Amino acid sequence: MKPVGAIVLVLGLIFVGIGDSFLPKPLSTASKNARTYVNNIFLSFTPDTDFEKPSKQREQQIDDLEKKVNGQGD
């Protein structure tokens, strides 16, 4: 990598990573928005966590089994 490219890369990472803490107002807002955008891109690769807790499903299965054993079920 050429030295200019390395400098631009490092400055870009600093801008996105911590730029909103020391840059003046218009640039700090842009830095925060850029970081939020990058975070959302990386979070889109993770699976959704909208599933029920396995323990809740297991408790329902246990309740159903207990009802069947006690003669109260189907």
N, C-alpha and C positions, 0 to 999 in steps of 0.2 A: 504494500500500500504506500502511496506517495505521502510525503510529510503533510502536504496541504489537506489531503483526504483524511488523514488521521486527526488533524486538528479540527476539521469540520465535524467529524464524527464525535469527538470528545465534547466539543462545544454543544452539539445537538443533544447529547445525552445529559449534559449538565442543565441545558435549557429545559428539557422535558422533566428531568428528575427533581431538581430543586430550584428552578428559576423563579418560581412564584414567591420564594422567601426573601430574595434580595433584589430583584429587578423592579423598576418603576411600574406604575399602574397598568398602562396598556400592555406591556410585555409580560407582566406577571399574570394577567388574566389569560393571555394567549398560552402561556406555559401551563397553567392549570387546566385549560381546555384541552391542550394537546395531551397531557398526562391522562386525563379522563378518557379521551378517545382511545389512546393506546391501551389503557386498562380494559376498556370495554371490548376491544378486539381480542385481547388474550382471554378474557372471561368467556367470550363466545365459544371458545374451543372446549370448555369444560362442560360436562353433562348437566342437565337441569336437576335441581334438587327438590322438585315438586312431588316427590313420592312420599307415601305414608311411612311412618316409622315402622321398621320391621317388628319391634316389640309390641306395637299396637295390633298389628295383624296377628301376631302369635297369641296375644291375649284373647282375641276373638276366636281363634281356632281352639284354644283350650276351653273357653266357655262353651262352644258348640259341642266339643267332645264330652265335657262333663254333663251337659244336658242329655246327650244320647245315652251315656252310661247310666244316668239316673232315671231313664225312661221318660224324660220330658221332651225329648226331641222328636224328629220326624217319625 
